[in-house]
Amino acid sequence: MRHILICTAGASLLMNLRNLKDPSLQGALRDQNLFPLTQFLMGCDNTDRRCGAEINSITSIFHKGLLDNLGRLIFLVSDTDDGILIGKLLKQYYEQTSNSIRFKAVEYRVLSGLKDDDIHAFKQKGLRNLVHEISAEVRKFSAETIAINATGGYKAQISFAGMIGQALDIPVYYLFEKFSEVIELPPQPIALDLSLWLNHYLLFEQLETDSLIEKSTLTAENLFVGNNLEALLDQEEINGRSYVSLSAMGVLFHERSRLQFEKQKTTLLSLIPTDDTLPKTKKIHIRDDHGKDILEAFALKICHSPYVKSVINSLPFNPNMSDCIRRTFADGKVEFVLHWTDRGLGMCVQTTGRNLAETNSIALHLKHEYEKS
């Protein structure tokens, strides 16, 4: 059931209000007094162009029955004073009990870095945060519950919001300036190389966690050289050193691939050989060290997976890890860390993976089956 509407927001409403000749409204704008501004908007028909692109487009989405119910409304606003004011005003407007289009919950979120006076921040932070906010909702509630209204905001923001929706299988609506109702943006073919993502899964995860990685630590293969996918990475110089980070497109690729893997996981795993050895007869080697009892108990458990052949040894302590997958190898080895233990106990597991893509598929499966939060 589709009940969450995510809206990009621009400044058309503020521009319209500033063009009005009413001194009291101008004073309210100057003082950021939301009450008279909200009352003015409530007195207008919600199709009135003075109400701005966001209200006009949401009205059309409502009247066309594109939402099953009015559950949550989320405005994604720019990292500017005007953006924050727009967010506050639209939130108050849609919380009015007398509003015929009243959502159960309304909020606005500032997209850090999304501002027109800093090109670097707009590209490196603003658009990436746009992907993060929408993707977080998808992971929490699923794409089937969400619609995107990409009418308001910067042109690049609107365009990218449309791309995000299409990549994550979310309907995207847009109200052209001279149209009276929204249209759904037609889907565009978006190439997805899931094998590339599986081969570089840990790099994507590291870049998502650490944001920046020194370029000298990466190989040409990790930089996607020759794959025509350099757009997935941004590069920048800091104190004379070169660093790479995920571009906004890279973040979107990572999010889409993660969702597609979950949908295709059963099929992908069915193509990987399994080990039919009885779990209790699989070899387990754990060093005689602190936490041996915990590791042995966990090893017995993980050996029930048909994709695990043996436990090779225990690992040095990794107390600062927050993910259970430490490293993976093309020969099927997976370093699995029990990050929920104080010292970060871990073990090296031999899986049936025959290459890095298969090994990472198994690692993700083991993470889903055996990780504790």
N, C-alpha and C positions, 0 to 999 in steps of 0.2 A: 504494500500500500504506500503510495507516494504522498508523504506528508511533511517533507522538509524542503524549504525553498531557500537556496543560497543566491544572494544577489550581489553583483558587483555594483559599487555606488560611485557616482561622480558628483559634479558640482552644479548641475543644471538647475536644481531646486534653489540653491542659494543665489545663483545668478538671476533667476526669475524674481525672487523675493527682493533682491537689491534693486531691481528695475522698477519696483512699485513706488508710487509717489506718497504713500501713506507714511507720515512722520512717525507714528507710533510703532509701526512695523520696522522702520529703519532704526529706531531707538532700541527696539527689542533685539534686532540683529547685532547692533553695536555692543549691547550689554550681554548678548547670548542668553536672553530671557526666552526660554522655550515656550512658555505657556501661551502668550499671545500669538506666536508663530503657529503653534499647533492648532489653536482655535481658528485662526484664519484658514488653515488648510482644511479643517473639518467643515468649514462653511462653504468650501468649494466642492463642486462635483469632482469625484476622483478621476474623471477623464479629462478634466480641465488641464490644458498644457502648462498652466502656471504651477501645477503640483509637481512638475518635473518628471523626468524619464522613469525613475524608480517607481513612483506611485502609479503612473499611467500604465506601465508594463505589468505591474503586479495586479492591477485591476483587470487587465485583459486576460492574464493567466487564470485569475479566479473565475471570470465570466465564461471562459471557454472550458471550464471544468478539468483543467490539467492537473489539479491536485485532488487527491481523494478526501483529504481533510486539512484544515489549517492547523498543523501541529507546531512546527518551529520555523521561524523566519530569521535568517542570518544575513546581515549586511557586512560585506567586506569593503572597508573604507581605506582611503589613502592615508599615508603617514604625514598628514598636514593638519593645521588648525581647522581648515575648512572641512577636511575629511572627517575629523572627530565631531565637529558641529553637526554635519550632515547625519552622522551615525546616531547621535543623541536625539536629533529632531525626528528622524524616521522611526526610531525605537519608540519614542513617546507617542507619535502619531498612531502607530499600529497597536499600541497598548490601550488606546481610548476605548472605554466600554461602549461608546456610541458609534464606533467605527463598524461599518457593515462588513468589513474584511478584517476581522480581528483574530490574530494568531494566539495560540495558547502560550507561546513563549517567543519573545523577540530579543535579539541581541545584536550588537555590532562588534566587529573585531578589526583592529587597526593592523594593516599589513606593513610591518616594519620594513623600511627602505623604499616603499612605494611612494615616491615623490618626484615631482618633475624638475627639481633643482639639483639633482644628483644622479647623473646617468649611470654611474658605476653602481650606486646603491640600488637603483631601480632594477638593473639587470641582475646583479649578483644576489640581492636580498629580496626585493619586492616581488618579482615574479616567482621566485622559488617559494616564498611564503604563501603566495596564492595557491600554488600546487599543494603545499603542506596542509593548509587549512581545509581545502576541499577533500584531499585524500584522507585526512583524519576522520572526517565525517563518514566517508565511504567505509573505512575500516571499522568504524564503531557501529554504523547502522545499515550498511550495504547500499549498493548503487540503486537498488530497486525502490528505495524510500526517498530518493533525492531528485530534485530538479534544479537546474541552474538558470537564473535570469541574468544574461550577460548584456543587458542594455546600457547600464551606466558605467562611468569610469573612463580612464584613459583608453585610447584606441588600442594600444598594445595589450592592455589589461583585458579588454573586451575580447580581442582576438584570441589571446592565450586561454581565457576562461572557456571559450568555445572549444578549443583544442583539448583542454583538460577533460571536459565533459564527454567529448567523442572518444577520447582514449580510455576513459573509465566507464564507458557505457551508460552515461547519464544524459537524459534529454536536455538540450540547451535551447532556450528561447530568447528571442531578440525582437525589440520593437523599433522598427525604422521610424525616423523622425516624422515622416508624412503619412505613416500608416496608422490605422485606427485599432489594429489588433496585432498581437505578437505572432511571429512565425517560428516554427522549429527549425533550427539550423540543420541542413542536410548532413548526414554522416559522410565523412571523408575517409578514404582508405589510409590507415596509419600502419606502416610497416612495423612488425614486431619480430625481432630476432631473439627468441627466448633462449636459444643456445648461447648467444653472446652473454646474456644476463647470467645464465647458470655458470658459465666459465669464469665470470668475473664477479660472482655474487659477493664474495667477501670484500672486494674493493668497493663495491657500491655501498655495502653496509658500513665500511670504515669511513667513507666520504660522508655518508649521512650522519654518522656519529661525531666525527672529528671536524667536519666542514672543510678543513684545509690539510693537504698532504704535500710534503716537499717533493717536487718533481723528480729530483735526483734519485729518490728511493724507488721509483717506478721503472719498469721495463717498457720497451716500445710496445710490447703486446698489451700491457696494462693501460697504455695510453690510447688504445684502440687504433693505432696507426695501421693504415691499410684497410680499415673497415668502413671508411667514409662516415665515421660516427664521432669525429672530433668535436662535434657540436654538443656532445654530452658533457664535455668538460670546459670549464673556464680556467684561464691561467692568469696569474698576477704576480708582480714582483713586490716583495716585502723585505726591506733592508738588504737589498742586493741578492736575494735568493728567490728562486722561482717556485711557486706553489700552484697546485691544481685543486679545483673544487668541482662539485657537480653543478652544471649549468641548470637553468630552469627546465630545459628540455631533458637533461639528465635525470633530474628529480622525477619528472613525469614518466620517463622511461622506466625508472626503478619502481615507481608505484604501480604502473600498468603491468609490468612484468611480474611483480609480486602477486597481484590479483589473478593474472592469467595462470601463473603456476598453481595457485590454489585450485583453480577450475580444472586444470589438466593434470593434477598431481597423480591421480589414480592411473591414468593412461601412461604417463611418463614412467612411473614406478613399475608398471607391468612389463615394460621393455627391458628392465634391468634383471639380471639373473639373481636367484636367491640361493641361500645355503640351507639345505634340508637337515643339517646336523642337529641332533637334539640339543636344546639350550643347555642342559646340565652337563653335556659332554664337550662343549666348546671350551677351548683353552683360555684361561685367564691368568695373567701374570701381573701381580701388583707388588710394588716394593714394600718391604717391611718398614713402614714409616708411619708418621702421624696420620690418622684418618684411614688407615688400611681397612678397618672394619666397614666404614661407610662406603669406601670405593668397592670393596668386594660385594657388598649387598647391591650396590647400583649396577655393577658389572653383571651379576646374575640376572638382574632385571632387563638390562639392555640386550643381553644375549638372546632374549626371546624374540627379538626382531629377526626376521628371515634375511635381512640385508646385512646382518652382523655376523662375521665369521669367527672373530676372536677378539680378546682384549690383549694388546701387545705389552703395555706397561702403563705405569702411572706417570703423571706429568709433574714438573715443578709447580709450586703453589702459584696461583694467579688470583690474588685477593681483590684486584681492582677490575676484574672483568664483569660485565653486566650481560654478556651474551654467552650461551653455552658453546658456540662454535668458535674455536680459537684459530685453527688452521685446517685446510683440507689439501689433499694431494691427488695427483692423477692416478696413482696406483691404488686408490681406494681407502687410504688412511684418513681418519677424521680425529682431530684432537678435540675432545669433548670436555668442557669444564663445568663442574657443578658450582656455578657462581652463587648459588644460594647458601653455600657453606662459607664459614668465616674465612678460611684460608684459600678458598677457591681451589678445592681439590679437583683433579682432572685425570683423564686417562686417554691413551691413544687407542682407537678402535679400528680394527681392520674390517672394512666393509667389502661388499661384492662389486663396488664401483669399478668400471674398466677404464674410465677417463674422468677428467675433472667435472664435466657436466653431470655425469651419473653420480659421482661422489658427492657433489653439492646437492643434488636432488635427494640423495639418501640422508645427507646431513640435515637438510631442512625437514625431512620426514622425522628423523630421530628427535630433532628439536621440538617438533609439534607433539610427539608421543611421550617424551621423557623429561622435558624441561619442567622445572618447578619455578614458580614466580617468587 
